[in-house]
Structure formats: structure tokens, C-alpha cells
Amino acid sequence: MDRFLKSPQAKTRKGADPKGSGKEKEVEIPVQYESSVDLGGGNRMEAIDVKLAEILGAIQQSNKAMTDLSGKVSAVQVETTLIRQDINNVREKVKELQDSTIRLNKEVDSAISKVQKVESEVVHLKEKVTTLEDRSRRSNLRFIGFPEGSESGNATNFIREWILSVTETGVLSAIFDIERAHRIPGGKGIPGATPRAILAKFLSQRDRDSLLRWKRNEQELTFNGNSIQIYPDFSRDTQLKRREYSEVKKRLISANIKYSMMFPSKLRVIFGGKVQFFNNPIEVLNWLEREGLG
């Protein structure tokens, strides 16, 4: 500060005593300070003003940027709020879909259960129908091997007379008769085709069964040199089930084991003095394995 300010020198002068004594007295009169501050002139003040203006401009720009940023933040907040609303809506829809899916799954499970029940009932009813059909055919026999036209238009009389001509006395009852007989449909007139079977219904099921038992003991039955085969008459489903035993029967024959088919599709086997019954070919194969006959 000494560089800019100089210490003042006190000056004195004579004057009346302020107390009124009448005497002159030297009075010390203070001298004002002389400024010696060097501000560099007007250029330095202008520089300061420019600097202050720059600072104020920067502050104004900063305030404007803050205002813009605040606006953008507000916009982001609005967008965030909208997004949250959309997310909540999506969650509600997902919840609805989940509830609908659960409900539909329950309905599907219920429908599947009902379908399975219906299928079970259909199978049961089909088995009953097959059983009823098989029982209605228990008096029937199929004759295979008669050339087409052998019956001369009257299959009933033809089969009756042929049976009586080949069977021994005592095989059939006194009331033996054939109610009706006919060729099965299809295959007529095709060159080289196997002759159609003749289906005959017996008046008595006992005579039908007796003829089948007698046939098993005969070597061969013929008609004009043609081999004649006799089989029970069954529904298509039962025929398919009985055919499933074909391979099993070959193995039983190879092992010299006696067997016979029982109504409707059971296999009766006689082995070691014991009689056993099987409901399907798998049971027979398992039994052969256990007996060491596989």
C-alpha cells in the first residue's frame, strides 16, 4: 500500500484558543490524504468490465443450459411415466393371459378327461358289439374249397347233403339241419381267384360244435378232389385277433404241443398233463420262454 499511499504531514497554524482564553494557540490542522493509487488508467477498467461481461455471459449461458436441461429432464420424466404406464398395462394383459391360459388348461384337461372317458366307453361298447356279433354267429360255419357253382344255385341243400355224406353215424343229432347257406359276397367271376367261402347257419349249435370236433380228427375232407376246410364264423375284429396267434401256433406245432382256439379268441394249451389258457400271443410266448421251449 505504501506504493500507492503517502503518509500525510500534519500542518499547524496559529489561531484563537477555541476555549476562549484569548490567547493564540497553535492548532494542528489535519491534511487530507493524497491518493497515489495507480489503476493503470482507463484501459485497465475496460479490461475488468470486459471480464465481468464475459463472466455474466457465461452465467447467463449456464442458466440457459440449466433451463434447457431441466426441460429435457421433465420430458424424460414424462416419457418415463408413460413407459411405466405401458409396462403396467402390459403386466395387466400378461396377467389376464396367464389367467386365461390357466382357465383354458383346466378346460382342456376337463375335455381330455371327457374324451378319454368317451373313448373308454366306445371301446367297451365296441367290445360288447363284437361279443354280441360273435355270439350271433356261434351257429355258423365257413366252408372253404368248394368250386364256384358246385352248389347249383341252392347252397343250403348242397351243404346239408355234403355234410351227411361225409360224416359218420352218431356225429350229428337227429334234428340236424341247415337253416340257410350262401356264398360270401365278392370275388365272383375273377379268373384264377380263390373260390368264395360258403357260410352256413346250423339249426343246432350242438351239431355245429360236433362237426368241428369231428373235423379235427379227420385227416382230410374233399369234394371232387378239392380239399375242404371248415372254420368257425367270427366278426372281423375277432378274426384279426385269432390271426395274431399264427406264429405262436407254428411254434406249438414244432414243439409237439396240443392246442385249440376257444371262443372268442383265447388259446387253450395242453402240456405236461395240464391245461392252460392264454388271452393273447404275448402270454403264450412268455410261457414258452419260461418252459424253455422258446
Secondary structure by P-SEA (a helix, b strand, c coil): ccccbbbbbbbbbbccccccccbbbbbbbbbccccccccccaaaaaaaaaaaaaaaaaaaaaaaaaaaaaaaaaaaaaaaaaaaaaaaaaaaaaaaaaaaaaaaaaaaaaaaaaaaaaaaaaaaaaaaaaaaaaaaaccbbbbcccccccccccaaaaaaaaaaaccccccccccccccccccccccccccccccbbbbbbbccaaaaaaaaaaaaaccccccccbbbbbbbbbcaaaaaaaacaaaaaaaaaaabbbbbbcccbbbbbbcccbbbbbccaaaaaaaaaaaccc
